[in-house]
Amino acid sequence: MNAKKNDEDTTAILKSEVIVVLGARVLDGGFPSVPLKRRVAHAVELIQKGHAQFLLLTGGTGKYPPSEAVMMKRLAESYGISASHIILDETAASTMQNAAACARIMKKNRWSKATIVTDGFHLKRSLLAFRHFGISAIGSSPVDRDDNRAGWRWWYQRGKEVLALVWYLIRIKFGRLT
């Protein structure tokens, strides 16, 4: 097998101790957004392929309840993942908070290796954040069928990520990323 050795490569041979799924918006009425459903479905697929045994679902409550973590738990359970294999973090409201909170949970469970599941455009910054907190992290992103369309949302998401990544790098350089 000739698998790429790349952080974002979903065929990575290394197995993780936990799959961390970063939250996405919950819609009015308590419905999951498309990115939220896509991320959970991808994480469940990784679990089913034996990539890890546990899901760590992270995301607080946004504009509409429930929290992103609770919504992801419901989805994961509907795909057949046992509640005993799911850990929630409902405190985080940003990628950096996700990484900090998950690092604490992982250290408590004596885990050091994680697969981070988020959308592809968000993966580099997410990996940077997790690694900053001492987590050996690889990334895996679900296929986004809209990713090939370069509409305003595509440009907005990527532009926002570039600025956020630069901001994280500056904060790391000056020791202000906590």
C-alpha positions as CSV (number, residue, x, y, z in Angstrom):
1,M,0.0,0.0,0.0
2,N,1.4,3.4,-1.0
3,A,-0.3,5.8,1.4
4,K,0.7,9.5,1.4
5,K,2.4,10.6,4.6
6,N,0.4,13.8,5.1
7,D,-1.4,15.3,8.0
8,E,-4.6,15.6,6.2
9,D,-4.5,12.1,4.7
10,T,-7.5,10.1,5.8
11,T,-5.7,6.8,4.8
12,A,-3.1,7.3,7.5
13,I,-1.9,4.0,8.9
14,L,-1.5,5.3,12.4
15,K,-4.5,4.7,14.6
16,S,-5.5,7.4,17.1
17,E,-6.7,7.0,20.7
18,V,-9.6,9.3,20.0
19,I,-11.3,11.0,17.2
20,V,-12.1,14.7,18.0
21,V,-14.9,16.2,16.1
22,L,-15.1,20.0,16.0
23,G,-18.6,21.4,16.1
24,A,-20.4,23.4,13.6
25,R,-23.6,25.4,13.7
26,V,-26.9,24.1,15.1
27,L,-29.9,25.6,13.3
28,D,-33.1,27.2,14.6
29,G,-35.3,24.5,16.0
30,G,-32.4,22.4,17.2
31,F,-31.5,20.9,13.8
32,P,-27.9,20.0,12.8
33,S,-26.3,22.1,10.0
34,V,-25.0,20.2,6.9
35,P,-21.3,20.6,8.0
36,L,-22.2,19.2,11.4
37,K,-23.9,16.2,10.0
38,R,-21.0,15.7,7.5
39,R,-18.3,15.8,10.2
40,V,-20.1,13.3,12.4
41,A,-20.8,10.9,9.6
42,H,-17.1,11.0,8.6
43,A,-16.0,10.4,12.2
44,V,-18.4,7.5,12.6
45,E,-17.0,6.0,9.4
46,L,-13.5,6.3,10.9
47,I,-14.6,4.6,14.1
48,Q,-16.3,1.8,12.1
49,K,-13.0,1.3,10.1
50,G,-11.2,0.8,13.5
51,H,-9.3,4.1,13.4
52,A,-10.1,4.7,17.1
53,Q,-12.5,3.6,19.8
54,F,-13.7,6.9,21.2
55,L,-15.3,10.1,19.9
56,L,-14.6,13.4,21.6
57,L,-17.2,15.8,20.5
58,T,-16.5,19.5,21.1
59,G,-18.6,22.6,20.7
60,G,-20.7,24.8,22.9
61,T,-24.1,26.4,22.5
62,G,-24.3,28.9,19.7
63,K,-27.3,31.0,18.7
64,Y,-29.7,28.0,19.0
65,P,-29.6,25.1,21.5
66,P,-28.7,22.4,22.1
67,S,-24.9,22.6,22.2
68,E,-23.0,21.4,19.1
69,A,-21.5,18.6,21.2
70,V,-25.0,17.3,22.3
71,M,-26.3,17.5,18.7
72,M,-23.2,15.5,17.5
73,K,-23.8,12.9,20.2
74,R,-27.4,12.5,19.0
75,L,-26.2,12.0,15.5
76,A,-23.4,9.6,16.4
77,E,-25.8,7.5,18.5
78,S,-28.2,7.4,15.6
79,Y,-25.4,5.9,13.5
80,G,-24.9,3.2,16.2
81,I,-22.1,4.6,18.3
82,S,-22.5,3.6,21.9
83,A,-22.8,6.4,24.5
84,S,-20.0,4.7,26.4
85,H,-17.6,5.6,23.5
86,I,-18.6,9.2,23.4
87,I,-17.1,12.1,25.5
88,L,-18.5,15.6,25.3
89,D,-17.0,19.0,25.7
90,E,-19.8,21.6,25.7
91,T,-17.6,24.6,26.9
92,A,-15.7,25.6,23.7
93,A,-16.8,28.5,21.5
94,S,-13.7,28.7,19.3
95,T,-11.1,26.4,17.7
96,M,-8.5,27.4,20.3
97,Q,-11.0,26.7,23.1
98,N,-11.8,23.3,21.5
99,A,-8.1,22.4,21.5
100,A,-7.5,23.5,25.0
101,A,-10.5,21.7,26.4
102,C,-9.9,18.6,24.5
103,A,-6.2,18.5,25.5
104,R,-7.3,18.6,29.2
105,I,-9.8,15.8,28.6
106,M,-7.2,13.7,26.7
107,K,-4.6,14.2,29.3
108,K,-7.1,13.1,32.0
109,N,-7.7,9.9,29.9
110,R,-4.0,9.5,29.2
111,W,-4.4,9.9,25.5
112,S,-1.9,11.8,23.4
113,K,-2.8,10.9,19.8
114,A,-5.9,12.2,18.1
115,T,-7.5,12.5,14.7
116,I,-9.1,15.8,14.3
117,V,-12.2,15.9,12.1
118,T,-13.3,19.2,10.6
119,D,-13.9,20.7,7.2
120,G,-10.8,20.8,5.0
121,F,-10.5,24.5,4.9
122,H,-10.4,24.6,8.7
123,L,-8.0,21.7,9.2
124,K,-4.5,23.4,9.2
125,R,-5.5,25.9,11.9
126,S,-7.2,23.2,13.9
127,L,-4.1,21.0,13.8
128,L,-1.9,23.9,14.8
129,A,-4.1,24.6,17.8
130,F,-4.1,21.0,19.0
131,R,-0.4,20.6,18.5
132,H,0.2,23.8,20.4
133,F,-1.4,22.0,23.4
134,G,0.9,19.0,23.1
135,I,-1.5,16.7,21.2
136,S,-0.1,14.5,18.5
137,A,-2.7,15.3,15.9
138,I,-3.5,14.1,12.4
139,G,-6.4,15.5,10.4
140,S,-9.2,14.0,8.4
141,S,-11.9,15.9,6.6
142,P,-15.1,14.8,5.0
143,V,-15.8,15.3,1.4
144,D,-17.6,18.6,0.8
145,R,-19.7,18.4,-2.3
146,D,-19.9,22.2,-2.5
147,D,-16.1,22.6,-2.2
148,N,-15.6,22.8,-6.0
149,R,-17.9,25.8,-6.3
150,A,-16.0,29.0,-5.8
151,G,-19.0,31.1,-4.7
152,W,-19.0,33.9,-2.1
153,R,-19.3,31.4,0.8
154,W,-16.3,29.5,-0.5
155,W,-14.2,32.7,-0.7
156,Y,-15.5,33.9,2.7
157,Q,-14.6,30.7,4.5
158,R,-11.1,30.4,3.1
159,G,-10.4,34.1,3.5
160,K,-11.5,34.0,7.1
161,E,-9.3,30.9,7.7
162,V,-6.2,32.5,6.2
163,L,-6.6,35.5,8.5
164,A,-7.3,33.3,11.5
165,L,-4.3,31.1,10.7
166,V,-2.0,34.2,10.5
167,W,-3.4,35.5,13.8
168,Y,-2.8,32.1,15.5
169,L,0.8,32.1,14.2
170,I,1.4,35.6,15.5
171,R,0.0,34.7,18.9
172,I,2.1,31.5,19.1
173,K,5.2,33.5,18.1
174,F,4.7,35.9,20.9
175,G,3.5,33.3,23.5
176,R,0.0,34.6,23.7
177,L,-2.0,31.6,22.5
178,T,-3.7,30.0,25.4
